[in-house]
Amino acid sequence: MTDTENTITKRYSDSPAGVREMLAANFSCSLDIEAFEADPYVAGVWRVTAANGSCAIVFLAGYSEPSGLVRECNDAEFEDDYP
């Protein structure tokens, strides 16, 4: 496994600190985050709001999807204006 693959599949804590750490390690986006909101039903899924009001949805690896499958990669979906 390469260092890049190791970073992508690293399991971060299901917490604001884990979300911030994952974003810093995997994405070149602003970490000026105003709010963190955990999905109340799915572990490892977070909505983050940047200081400018735009949002991103963060998916942390190592947590189960509603289907029961374990998420293998860390990922995020950003609004177009996310800094």
PyMOL Python script that loads the backbone (N, CA, C, O; Angstrom):
from pymol import cmd

cmd.read_pdbstr("""\
ATOM      1  N   MET A   1       0.845  -1.180   0.000  1.00  0.00           N
ATOM      2  CA  MET A   1       0.000   0.000   0.000  1.00  0.00           C
ATOM      3  C   MET A   1       0.888   1.240   0.000  1.00  0.00           C
ATOM      4  O   MET A   1       1.846   1.318   0.769  1.00  0.00           O
ATOM      5  N   THR A   2       0.573   2.210  -0.860  1.00  0.00           N
ATOM      6  CA  THR A   2       1.365   3.427  -0.929  1.00  0.00           C
ATOM      7  C   THR A   2       0.936   4.396   0.166  1.00  0.00           C
ATOM      8  O   THR A   2      -0.103   4.204   0.798  1.00  0.00           O
ATOM      9  N   ASP A   3       1.731   5.430   0.388  1.00  0.00           N
ATOM     10  CA  ASP A   3       1.369   6.443   1.377  1.00  0.00           C
ATOM     11  C   ASP A   3       0.060   7.123   1.015  1.00  0.00           C
ATOM     12  O   ASP A   3      -0.746   7.426   1.895  1.00  0.00           O
ATOM     13  N   THR A   4      -0.161   7.367  -0.282  1.00  0.00           N
ATOM     14  CA  THR A   4      -1.398   8.008  -0.724  1.00  0.00           C
ATOM     15  C   THR A   4      -2.593   7.130  -0.401  1.00  0.00           C
ATOM     16  O   THR A   4      -3.594   7.625   0.117  1.00  0.00           O
ATOM     17  N   GLU A   5      -2.514   5.839  -0.695  1.00  0.00           N
ATOM     18  CA  GLU A   5      -3.614   4.935  -0.374  1.00  0.00           C
ATOM     19  C   GLU A   5      -3.854   4.883   1.122  1.00  0.00           C
ATOM     20  O   GLU A   5      -5.003   4.827   1.558  1.00  0.00           O
ATOM     21  N   ASN A   6      -2.790   4.899   1.921  1.00  0.00           N
ATOM     22  CA  ASN A   6      -2.918   4.865   3.366  1.00  0.00           C
ATOM     23  C   ASN A   6      -3.665   6.093   3.876  1.00  0.00           C
ATOM     24  O   ASN A   6      -4.502   5.976   4.771  1.00  0.00           O
ATOM     25  N   THR A   7      -3.373   7.273   3.317  1.00  0.00           N
ATOM     26  CA  THR A   7      -4.049   8.500   3.727  1.00  0.00           C
ATOM     27  C   THR A   7      -5.527   8.444   3.376  1.00  0.00           C
ATOM     28  O   THR A   7      -6.379   8.831   4.175  1.00  0.00           O
ATOM     29  N   ILE A   8      -5.826   7.958   2.169  1.00  0.00           N
ATOM     30  CA  ILE A   8      -7.208   7.927   1.709  1.00  0.00           C
ATOM     31  C   ILE A   8      -8.050   6.994   2.577  1.00  0.00           C
ATOM     32  O   ILE A   8      -9.207   7.306   2.857  1.00  0.00           O
ATOM     33  N   THR A   9      -7.512   5.881   3.003  1.00  0.00           N
ATOM     34  CA  THR A   9      -8.303   4.901   3.736  1.00  0.00           C
ATOM     35  C   THR A   9      -8.150   5.002   5.254  1.00  0.00           C
ATOM     36  O   THR A   9      -8.694   4.170   5.981  1.00  0.00           O
ATOM     37  N   LYS A  10      -7.430   5.992   5.735  1.00  0.00           N
ATOM     38  CA  LYS A  10      -7.264   6.149   7.183  1.00  0.00           C
ATOM     39  C   LYS A  10      -8.625   6.385   7.838  1.00  0.00           C
ATOM     40  O   LYS A  10      -9.470   7.100   7.299  1.00  0.00           O
ATOM     41  N   ARG A  11      -8.821   5.786   8.990  1.00  0.00           N
ATOM     42  CA  ARG A  11     -10.066   5.996   9.728  1.00  0.00           C
ATOM     43  C   ARG A  11      -9.864   7.131  10.728  1.00  0.00           C
ATOM     44  O   ARG A  11      -9.010   7.060  11.611  1.00  0.00           O
ATOM     45  N   TYR A  12     -10.660   8.164  10.571  1.00  0.00           N
ATOM     46  CA  TYR A  12     -10.627   9.322  11.462  1.00  0.00           C
ATOM     47  C   TYR A  12     -11.769   9.202  12.459  1.00  0.00           C
ATOM     48  O   TYR A  12     -12.769   8.536  12.194  1.00  0.00           O
ATOM     49  N   SER A  13     -11.616   9.848  13.604  1.00  0.00           N
ATOM     50  CA  SER A  13     -12.664   9.779  14.624  1.00  0.00           C
ATOM     51  C   SER A  13     -13.932  10.464  14.130  1.00  0.00           C
ATOM     52  O   SER A  13     -13.878  11.447  13.391  1.00  0.00           O
ATOM     53  N   ASP A  14     -15.053   9.936  14.543  1.00  0.00           N
ATOM     54  CA  ASP A  14     -16.364  10.460  14.176  1.00  0.00           C
ATOM     55  C   ASP A  14     -16.666  11.640  15.094  1.00  0.00           C
ATOM     56  O   ASP A  14     -17.523  11.562  15.974  1.00  0.00           O
ATOM     57  N   SER A  15     -15.941  12.736  14.866  1.00  0.00           N
ATOM     58  CA  SER A  15     -16.031  13.932  15.709  1.00  0.00           C
ATOM     59  C   SER A  15     -15.619  15.139  14.883  1.00  0.00           C
ATOM     60  O   SER A  15     -15.032  14.977  13.813  1.00  0.00           O
ATOM     61  N   PRO A  16     -15.916  16.357  15.357  1.00  0.00           N
ATOM     62  CA  PRO A  16     -15.449  17.539  14.630  1.00  0.00           C
ATOM     63  C   PRO A  16     -13.929  17.529  14.415  1.00  0.00           C
ATOM     64  O   PRO A  16     -13.456  17.925  13.349  1.00  0.00           O
ATOM     65  N   ALA A  17     -13.175  17.088  15.400  1.00  0.00           N
ATOM     66  CA  ALA A  17     -11.715  17.032  15.257  1.00  0.00           C
ATOM     67  C   ALA A  17     -11.315  16.052  14.149  1.00  0.00           C
ATOM     68  O   ALA A  17     -10.404  16.341  13.373  1.00  0.00           O
ATOM     69  N   GLY A  18     -11.983  14.902  14.066  1.00  0.00           N
ATOM     70  CA  GLY A  18     -11.702  13.922  13.026  1.00  0.00           C
ATOM     71  C   GLY A  18     -12.043  14.443  11.638  1.00  0.00           C
ATOM     72  O   GLY A  18     -11.313  14.198  10.677  1.00  0.00           O
ATOM     73  N   VAL A  19     -13.159  15.167  11.536  1.00  0.00           N
ATOM     74  CA  VAL A  19     -13.563  15.754  10.255  1.00  0.00           C
ATOM     75  C   VAL A  19     -12.522  16.788   9.816  1.00  0.00           C
ATOM     76  O   VAL A  19     -12.090  16.792   8.664  1.00  0.00           O
ATOM     77  N   ARG A  20     -12.133  17.648  10.728  1.00  0.00           N
ATOM     78  CA  ARG A  20     -11.137  18.682  10.415  1.00  0.00           C
ATOM     79  C   ARG A  20      -9.808  18.034   9.978  1.00  0.00           C
ATOM     80  O   ARG A  20      -9.184  18.479   9.015  1.00  0.00           O
ATOM     81  N   GLU A  21      -9.386  16.988  10.691  1.00  0.00           N
ATOM     82  CA  GLU A  21      -8.139  16.294  10.365  1.00  0.00           C
ATOM     83  C   GLU A  21      -8.218  15.643   8.978  1.00  0.00           C
ATOM     84  O   GLU A  21      -7.265  15.711   8.203  1.00  0.00           O
ATOM     85  N   MET A  22      -9.359  15.011   8.669  1.00  0.00           N
ATOM     86  CA  MET A  22      -9.522  14.367   7.365  1.00  0.00           C
ATOM     87  C   MET A  22      -9.500  15.395   6.238  1.00  0.00           C
ATOM     88  O   MET A  22      -8.855  15.172   5.214  1.00  0.00           O
ATOM     89  N   LEU A  23     -10.190  16.509   6.411  1.00  0.00           N
ATOM     90  CA  LEU A  23     -10.197  17.541   5.377  1.00  0.00           C
ATOM     91  C   LEU A  23      -8.794  18.098   5.148  1.00  0.00           C
ATOM     92  O   LEU A  23      -8.386  18.308   4.006  1.00  0.00           O
ATOM     93  N   ALA A  24      -8.061  18.333   6.223  1.00  0.00           N
ATOM     94  CA  ALA A  24      -6.702  18.874   6.107  1.00  0.00           C
ATOM     95  C   ALA A  24      -5.783  17.894   5.389  1.00  0.00           C
ATOM     96  O   ALA A  24      -4.915  18.315   4.624  1.00  0.00           O
ATOM     97  N   ALA A  25      -5.954  16.606   5.618  1.00  0.00           N
ATOM     98  CA  ALA A  25      -5.077  15.592   5.034  1.00  0.00           C
ATOM     99  C   ALA A  25      -5.411  15.269   3.581  1.00  0.00           C
ATOM    100  O   ALA A  25      -4.526  14.879   2.820  1.00  0.00           O
ATOM    101  N   ASN A  26      -6.670  15.426   3.186  1.00  0.00           N
ATOM    102  CA  ASN A  26      -7.101  14.933   1.876  1.00  0.00           C
ATOM    103  C   ASN A  26      -7.592  15.982   0.891  1.00  0.00           C
ATOM    104  O   ASN A  26      -7.724  15.682  -0.296  1.00  0.00           O
ATOM    105  N   PHE A  27      -7.866  17.198   1.339  1.00  0.00           N
ATOM    106  CA  PHE A  27      -8.440  18.216   0.459  1.00  0.00           C
ATOM    107  C   PHE A  27      -7.746  19.550   0.679  1.00  0.00           C
ATOM    108  O   PHE A  27      -7.329  19.866   1.793  1.00  0.00           O
ATOM    109  N   SER A  28      -7.626  20.327  -0.385  1.00  0.00           N
ATOM    110  CA  SER A  28      -7.035  21.658  -0.252  1.00  0.00           C
ATOM    111  C   SER A  28      -8.168  22.673  -0.161  1.00  0.00           C
ATOM    112  O   SER A  28      -8.413  23.433  -1.098  1.00  0.00           O
ATOM    113  N   CYS A  29      -8.846  22.676   0.965  1.00  0.00           N
ATOM    114  CA  CYS A  29      -9.953  23.597   1.176  1.00  0.00           C
ATOM    115  C   CYS A  29      -9.702  24.376   2.465  1.00  0.00           C
ATOM    116  O   CYS A  29      -8.827  24.035   3.261  1.00  0.00           O
ATOM    117  N   SER A  30     -10.483  25.414   2.644  1.00  0.00           N
ATOM    118  CA  SER A  30     -10.363  26.219   3.851  1.00  0.00           C
ATOM    119  C   SER A  30     -10.829  25.419   5.062  1.00  0.00           C
ATOM    120  O   SER A  30     -11.823  24.696   4.999  1.00  0.00           O
ATOM    121  N   LEU A  31     -10.108  25.557   6.146  1.00  0.00           N
ATOM    122  CA  LEU A  31     -10.527  24.902   7.392  1.00  0.00           C
ATOM    123  C   LEU A  31     -11.155  25.920   8.337  1.00  0.00           C
ATOM    124  O   LEU A  31     -11.254  25.686   9.542  1.00  0.00           O
ATOM    125  N   ASP A  32     -11.578  27.053   7.777  1.00  0.00           N
ATOM    126  CA  ASP A  32     -12.267  28.073   8.554  1.00  0.00           C
ATOM    127  C   ASP A  32     -13.734  27.652   8.672  1.00  0.00           C
ATOM    128  O   ASP A  32     -14.622  28.228   8.044  1.00  0.00           O
ATOM    129  N   ILE A  33     -13.953  26.633   9.494  1.00  0.00           N
ATOM    130  CA  ILE A  33     -15.275  26.013   9.613  1.00  0.00           C
ATOM    131  C   ILE A  33     -16.032  26.631  10.778  1.00  0.00           C
ATOM    132  O   ILE A  33     -15.528  26.718  11.898  1.00  0.00           O
ATOM    133  N   GLU A  34     -17.241  27.051  10.487  1.00  0.00           N
ATOM    134  CA  GLU A  34     -18.079  27.710  11.476  1.00  0.00           C
ATOM    135  C   GLU A  34     -18.927  26.724  12.273  1.00  0.00           C
ATOM    136  O   GLU A  34     -19.177  26.933  13.460  1.00  0.00           O
ATOM    137  N   ALA A  35     -19.374  25.643  11.615  1.00  0.00           N
ATOM    138  CA  ALA A  35     -20.255  24.696  12.294  1.00  0.00           C
ATOM    139  C   ALA A  35     -20.052  23.280  11.768  1.00  0.00           C
ATOM    140  O   ALA A  35     -19.777  23.070  10.587  1.00  0.00           O
ATOM    141  N   PHE A  36     -20.194  22.315  12.673  1.00  0.00           N
ATOM    142  CA  PHE A  36     -20.158  20.887  12.358  1.00  0.00           C
ATOM    143  C   PHE A  36     -21.497  20.303  12.788  1.00  0.00           C
ATOM    144  O   PHE A  36     -21.973  20.588  13.886  1.00  0.00           O
ATOM    145  N   GLU A  37     -22.106  19.491  11.934  1.00  0.00           N
ATOM    146  CA  GLU A  37     -23.367  18.847  12.287  1.00  0.00           C
ATOM    147  C   GLU A  37     -23.306  17.380  11.862  1.00  0.00           C
ATOM    148  O   GLU A  37     -23.240  17.070  10.672  1.00  0.00           O
ATOM    149  N   ALA A  38     -23.330  16.484  12.849  1.00  0.00           N
ATOM    150  CA  ALA A  38     -23.289  15.050  12.564  1.00  0.00           C
ATOM    151  C   ALA A  38     -24.643  14.586  12.042  1.00  0.00           C
ATOM    152  O   ALA A  38     -25.687  15.057  12.493  1.00  0.00           O
ATOM    153  N   ASP A  39     -24.616  13.653  11.084  1.00  0.00           N
ATOM    154  CA  ASP A  39     -25.852  13.033  10.623  1.00  0.00           C
ATOM    155  C   ASP A  39     -26.409  12.243  11.795  1.00  0.00           C
ATOM    156  O   ASP A  39     -25.692  11.427  12.374  1.00  0.00           O
ATOM    157  N   PRO A  40     -27.667  12.461  12.162  1.00  0.00           N
ATOM    158  CA  PRO A  40     -28.215  11.771  13.337  1.00  0.00           C
ATOM    159  C   PRO A  40     -28.459  10.274  13.133  1.00  0.00           C
ATOM    160  O   PRO A  40     -28.701   9.552  14.100  1.00  0.00           O
ATOM    161  N   TYR A  41     -28.397   9.798  11.871  1.00  0.00           N
ATOM    162  CA  TYR A  41     -28.713   8.409  11.589  1.00  0.00           C
ATOM    163  C   TYR A  41     -27.551   7.585  11.037  1.00  0.00           C
ATOM    164  O   TYR A  41     -27.558   6.358  11.141  1.00  0.00           O
ATOM    165  N   VAL A  42     -26.549   8.255  10.448  1.00  0.00           N
ATOM    166  CA  VAL A  42     -25.460   7.538   9.792  1.00  0.00           C
ATOM    167  C   VAL A  42     -24.126   7.986  10.389  1.00  0.00           C
ATOM    168  O   VAL A  42     -23.748   9.151  10.264  1.00  0.00           O
ATOM    169  N   ALA A  43     -23.424   7.075  11.028  1.00  0.00           N
ATOM    170  CA  ALA A  43     -22.121   7.391  11.621  1.00  0.00           C
ATOM    171  C   ALA A  43     -21.120   7.760  10.538  1.00  0.00           C
ATOM    172  O   ALA A  43     -21.126   7.184   9.450  1.00  0.00           O
ATOM    173  N   GLY A  44     -20.261   8.726  10.846  1.00  0.00           N
ATOM    174  CA  GLY A  44     -19.205   9.107   9.921  1.00  0.00           C
ATOM    175  C   GLY A  44     -19.631  10.035   8.807  1.00  0.00           C
ATOM    176  O   GLY A  44     -18.872  10.240   7.860  1.00  0.00           O
ATOM    177  N   VAL A  45     -20.832  10.606   8.891  1.00  0.00           N
ATOM    178  CA  VAL A  45     -21.306  11.564   7.894  1.00  0.00           C
ATOM    179  C   VAL A  45     -21.566  12.894   8.610  1.00  0.00           C
ATOM    180  O   VAL A  45     -22.295  12.956   9.600  1.00  0.00           O
ATOM    181  N   TRP A  46     -20.947  13.952   8.080  1.00  0.00           N
ATOM    182  CA  TRP A  46     -21.025  15.270   8.708  1.00  0.00           C
ATOM    183  C   TRP A  46     -21.342  16.345   7.680  1.00  0.00           C
ATOM    184  O   TRP A  46     -20.935  16.256   6.522  1.00  0.00           O
ATOM    185  N   ARG A  47     -22.069  17.351   8.118  1.00  0.00           N
ATOM    186  CA  ARG A  47     -22.288  18.566   7.328  1.00  0.00           C
ATOM    187  C   ARG A  47     -21.435  19.639   7.981  1.00  0.00           C
ATOM    188  O   ARG A  47     -21.572  19.901   9.176  1.00  0.00           O
ATOM    189  N   VAL A  48     -20.555  20.262   7.204  1.00  0.00           N
ATOM    190  CA  VAL A  48     -19.730  21.343   7.734  1.00  0.00           C
ATOM    191  C   VAL A  48     -20.104  22.629   7.013  1.00  0.00           C
ATOM    192  O   VAL A  48     -20.345  22.637   5.806  1.00  0.00           O
ATOM    193  N   THR A  49     -20.146  23.707   7.771  1.00  0.00           N
ATOM    194  CA  THR A  49     -20.474  25.012   7.220  1.00  0.00           C
ATOM    195  C   THR A  49     -19.263  25.911   7.372  1.00  0.00           C
ATOM    196  O   THR A  49     -18.751  26.103   8.475  1.00  0.00           O
ATOM    197  N   ALA A  50     -18.806  26.461   6.250  1.00  0.00           N
ATOM    198  CA  ALA A  50     -17.658  27.365   6.254  1.00  0.00           C
ATOM    199  C   ALA A  50     -18.097  28.737   6.750  1.00  0.00           C
ATOM    200  O   ALA A  50     -19.290  29.027   6.833  1.00  0.00           O
ATOM    201  N   ALA A  51     -17.129  29.565   7.073  1.00  0.00           N
ATOM    202  CA  ALA A  51     -17.409  30.909   7.572  1.00  0.00           C
ATOM    203  C   ALA A  51     -18.211  31.742   6.568  1.00  0.00           C
ATOM    204  O   ALA A  51     -18.947  32.645   6.966  1.00  0.00           O
ATOM    205  N   ASN A  52     -18.074  31.446   5.260  1.00  0.00           N
ATOM    206  CA  ASN A  52     -18.826  32.204   4.250  1.00  0.00           C
ATOM    207  C   ASN A  52     -20.246  31.665   4.064  1.00  0.00           C
ATOM    208  O   ASN A  52     -20.994  32.190   3.239  1.00  0.00           O
ATOM    209  N   GLY A  53     -20.632  30.631   4.813  1.00  0.00           N
ATOM    210  CA  GLY A  53     -21.982  30.087   4.748  1.00  0.00           C
ATOM    211  C   GLY A  53     -22.159  28.907   3.817  1.00  0.00           C
ATOM    212  O   GLY A  53     -23.209  28.266   3.846  1.00  0.00           O
ATOM    213  N   SER A  54     -21.170  28.594   2.988  1.00  0.00           N
ATOM    214  CA  SER A  54     -21.295  27.442   2.097  1.00  0.00           C
ATOM    215  C   SER A  54     -21.044  26.152   2.881  1.00  0.00           C
ATOM    216  O   SER A  54     -20.411  26.159   3.938  1.00  0.00           O
ATOM    217  N   CYS A  55     -21.551  25.056   2.341  1.00  0.00           N
ATOM    218  CA  CYS A  55     -21.509  23.786   3.069  1.00  0.00           C
ATOM    219  C   CYS A  55     -20.787  22.697   2.285  1.00  0.00           C
ATOM    220  O   CYS A  55     -20.617  22.777   1.069  1.00  0.00           O
ATOM    221  N   ALA A  56     -20.371  21.680   3.030  1.00  0.00           N
ATOM    222  CA  ALA A  56     -19.815  20.467   2.449  1.00  0.00           C
ATOM    223  C   ALA A  56     -20.350  19.296   3.264  1.00  0.00           C
ATOM    224  O   ALA A  56     -20.606  19.421   4.461  1.00  0.00           O
ATOM    225  N   ILE A  57     -20.513  18.162   2.601  1.00  0.00           N
ATOM    226  CA  ILE A  57     -20.886  16.928   3.290  1.00  0.00           C
ATOM    227  C   ILE A  57     -19.641  16.052   3.298  1.00  0.00           C
ATOM    228  O   ILE A  57     -19.029  15.817   2.256  1.00  0.00           O
ATOM    229  N   VAL A  58     -19.275  15.575   4.474  1.00  0.00           N
ATOM    230  CA  VAL A  58     -18.060  14.786   4.657  1.00  0.00           C
ATOM    231  C   VAL A  58     -18.444  13.345   4.981  1.00  0.00           C
ATOM    232  O   VAL A  58     -19.323  13.097   5.807  1.00  0.00           O
ATOM    233  N   PHE A  59     -17.775  12.394   4.320  1.00  0.00           N
ATOM    234  CA  PHE A  59     -18.001  10.969   4.524  1.00  0.00           C
ATOM    235  C   PHE A  59     -16.696  10.359   5.027  1.00  0.00           C
ATOM    236  O   PHE A  59     -15.708  10.333   4.294  1.00  0.00           O
ATOM    237  N   LEU A  60     -16.678   9.876   6.246  1.00  0.00           N
ATOM    238  CA  LEU A  60     -15.476   9.296   6.835  1.00  0.00           C
ATOM    239  C   LEU A  60     -15.415   7.794   6.584  1.00  0.00           C
ATOM    240  O   LEU A  60     -16.417   7.094   6.728  1.00  0.00           O
ATOM    241  N   ALA A  61     -14.238   7.303   6.208  1.00  0.00           N
ATOM    242  CA  ALA A  61     -14.032   5.878   5.962  1.00  0.00           C
ATOM    243  C   ALA A  61     -14.105   5.085   7.258  1.00  0.00           C
ATOM    244  O   ALA A  61     -13.797   5.595   8.335  1.00  0.00           O
ATOM    245  N   GLY A  62     -14.518   3.830   7.135  1.00  0.00           N
ATOM    246  CA  GLY A  62     -14.525   2.918   8.272  1.00  0.00           C
ATOM    247  C   GLY A  62     -15.843   2.842   9.021  1.00  0.00           C
ATOM    248  O   GLY A  62     -15.954   2.111  10.005  1.00  0.00           O
ATOM    249  N   TYR A  63     -16.851   3.593   8.564  1.00  0.00           N
ATOM    250  CA  TYR A  63     -18.156   3.582   9.221  1.00  0.00           C
ATOM    251  C   TYR A  63     -19.182   2.990   8.269  1.00  0.00           C
ATOM    252  O   TYR A  63     -19.042   3.103   7.051  1.00  0.00           O
ATOM    253  N   SER A  64     -20.208   2.363   8.816  1.00  0.00           N
ATOM    254  CA  SER A  64     -21.204   1.661   8.004  1.00  0.00           C
ATOM    255  C   SER A  64     -22.185   2.607   7.344  1.00  0.00           C
ATOM    256  O   SER A  64     -22.658   3.571   7.946  1.00  0.00           O
ATOM    257  N   GLU A  65     -22.478   2.303   6.080  1.00  0.00           N
ATOM    258  CA  GLU A  65     -23.538   2.975   5.340  1.00  0.00           C
ATOM    259  C   GLU A  65     -24.872   2.380   5.813  1.00  0.00           C
ATOM    260  O   GLU A  65     -24.879   1.335   6.465  1.00  0.00           O
ATOM    261  N   PRO A  66     -25.996   3.027   5.496  1.00  0.00           N
ATOM    262  CA  PRO A  66     -27.293   2.442   5.859  1.00  0.00           C
ATOM    263  C   PRO A  66     -27.491   1.039   5.295  1.00  0.00           C
ATOM    264  O   PRO A  66     -28.236   0.242   5.866  1.00  0.00           O
ATOM    265  N   SER A  67     -26.833   0.730   4.179  1.00  0.00           N
ATOM    266  CA  SER A  67     -26.959  -0.591   3.562  1.00  0.00           C
ATOM    267  C   SER A  67     -26.205  -1.667   4.336  1.00  0.00           C
ATOM    268  O   SER A  67     -26.392  -2.859   4.093  1.00  0.00           O
ATOM    269  N   GLY A  68     -25.346  -1.240   5.276  1.00  0.00           N
ATOM    270  CA  GLY A  68     -24.555  -2.184   6.048  1.00  0.00           C
ATOM    271  C   GLY A  68     -23.127  -2.314   5.557  1.00  0.00           C
ATOM    272  O   GLY A  68     -22.282  -2.875   6.255  1.00  0.00           O
ATOM    273  N   LEU A  69     -22.841  -1.802   4.359  1.00  0.00           N
ATOM    274  CA  LEU A  69     -21.478  -1.834   3.834  1.00  0.00           C
ATOM    275  C   LEU A  69     -20.629  -0.786   4.554  1.00  0.00           C
ATOM    276  O   LEU A  69     -21.112   0.295   4.890  1.00  0.00           O
ATOM    277  N   VAL A  70     -19.377  -1.116   4.780  1.00  0.00           N
ATOM    278  CA  VAL A  70     -18.471  -0.180   5.437  1.00  0.00           C
ATOM    279  C   VAL A  70     -17.838   0.716   4.379  1.00  0.00           C
ATOM    280  O   VAL A  70     -17.307   0.234   3.378  1.00  0.00           O
ATOM    281  N   ARG A  71     -17.900   2.007   4.610  1.00  0.00           N
ATOM    282  CA  ARG A  71     -17.319   2.986   3.687  1.00  0.00           C
ATOM    283  C   ARG A  71     -15.812   2.803   3.645  1.00  0.00           C
ATOM    284  O   ARG A  71     -15.161   2.836   4.690  1.00  0.00           O
ATOM    285  N   GLU A  72     -15.242   2.611   2.460  1.00  0.00           N
ATOM    286  CA  GLU A  72     -13.819   2.308   2.318  1.00  0.00           C
ATOM    287  C   GLU A  72     -12.934   3.531   2.154  1.00  0.00           C
ATOM    288  O   GLU A  72     -11.746   3.461   2.466  1.00  0.00           O
ATOM    289  N   CYS A  73     -13.463   4.644   1.678  1.00  0.00           N
ATOM    290  CA  CYS A  73     -12.648   5.833   1.420  1.00  0.00           C
ATOM    291  C   CYS A  73     -13.249   7.062   2.085  1.00  0.00           C
ATOM    292  O   CYS A  73     -14.464   7.174   2.249  1.00  0.00           O
ATOM    293  N   ASN A  74     -12.372   7.973   2.460  1.00  0.00           N
ATOM    294  CA  ASN A  74     -12.811   9.273   2.945  1.00  0.00           C
ATOM    295  C   ASN A  74     -13.178  10.114   1.735  1.00  0.00           C
ATOM    296  O   ASN A  74     -12.491  10.074   0.714  1.00  0.00           O
ATOM    297  N   ASP A  75     -14.265  10.878   1.844  1.00  0.00           N
ATOM    298  CA  ASP A  75     -14.711  11.685   0.717  1.00  0.00           C
ATOM    299  C   ASP A  75     -15.459  12.900   1.236  1.00  0.00           C
ATOM    300  O   ASP A  75     -15.832  12.961   2.408  1.00  0.00           O
ATOM    301  N   ALA A  76     -15.673  13.860   0.356  1.00  0.00           N
ATOM    302  CA  ALA A  76     -16.454  15.043   0.686  1.00  0.00           C
ATOM    303  C   ALA A  76     -17.082  15.583  -0.584  1.00  0.00           C
ATOM    304  O   ALA A  76     -16.509  15.479  -1.668  1.00  0.00           O
ATOM    305  N   GLU A  77     -18.262  16.158  -0.440  1.00  0.00           N
ATOM    306  CA  GLU A  77     -18.943  16.832  -1.540  1.00  0.00           C
ATOM    307  C   GLU A  77     -19.066  18.291  -1.147  1.00  0.00           C
ATOM    308  O   GLU A  77     -19.656  18.612  -0.115  1.00  0.00           O
ATOM    309  N   PHE A  78     -18.511  19.180  -1.968  1.00  0.00           N
ATOM    310  CA  PHE A  78     -18.458  20.607  -1.672  1.00  0.00           C
ATOM    311  C   PHE A  78     -19.419  21.388  -2.548  1.00  0.00           C
ATOM    312  O   PHE A  78     -19.599  21.062  -3.722  1.00  0.00           O
ATOM    313  N   GLU A  79     -20.050  22.438  -1.973  1.00  0.00           N
ATOM    314  CA  GLU A  79     -20.801  23.382  -2.784  1.00  0.00           C
ATOM    315  C   GLU A  79     -19.803  24.144  -3.649  1.00  0.00           C
ATOM    316  O   GLU A  79     -18.632  24.257  -3.285  1.00  0.00           O
ATOM    317  N   ASP A  80     -20.244  24.664  -4.777  1.00  0.00           N
ATOM    318  CA  ASP A  80     -19.359  25.361  -5.706  1.00  0.00           C
ATOM    319  C   ASP A  80     -18.588  26.510  -5.057  1.00  0.00           C
ATOM    320  O   ASP A  80     -17.445  26.772  -5.431  1.00  0.00           O
ATOM    321  N   ASP A  81     -19.193  27.193  -4.100  1.00  0.00           N
ATOM    322  CA  ASP A  81     -18.543  28.364  -3.510  1.00  0.00           C
ATOM    323  C   ASP A  81     -17.822  28.035  -2.190  1.00  0.00           C
ATOM    324  O   ASP A  81     -17.470  28.945  -1.440  1.00  0.00           O
ATOM    325  N   TYR A  82     -17.599  26.733  -1.903  1.00  0.00           N
ATOM    326  CA  TYR A  82     -16.875  26.382  -0.679  1.00  0.00           C
ATOM    327  C   TYR A  82     -15.432  26.847  -0.837  1.00  0.00           C
ATOM    328  O   TYR A  82     -14.792  26.565  -1.850  1.00  0.00           O
ATOM    329  N   PRO A  83     -14.921  27.560   0.165  1.00  0.00           N
ATOM    330  CA  PRO A  83     -13.557  28.127   0.016  1.00  0.00           C
ATOM    331  C   PRO A  83     -12.462  27.085  -0.028  1.00  0.00           C
ATOM    332  O   PRO A  83     -11.286  27.429  -0.149  1.00  0.00           O
TER     333      PRO A  83
END
""", "prot")
cmd.dss("prot")
cmd.show_as("cartoon", "prot")
cmd.util.cbc("prot")
cmd.orient("prot")
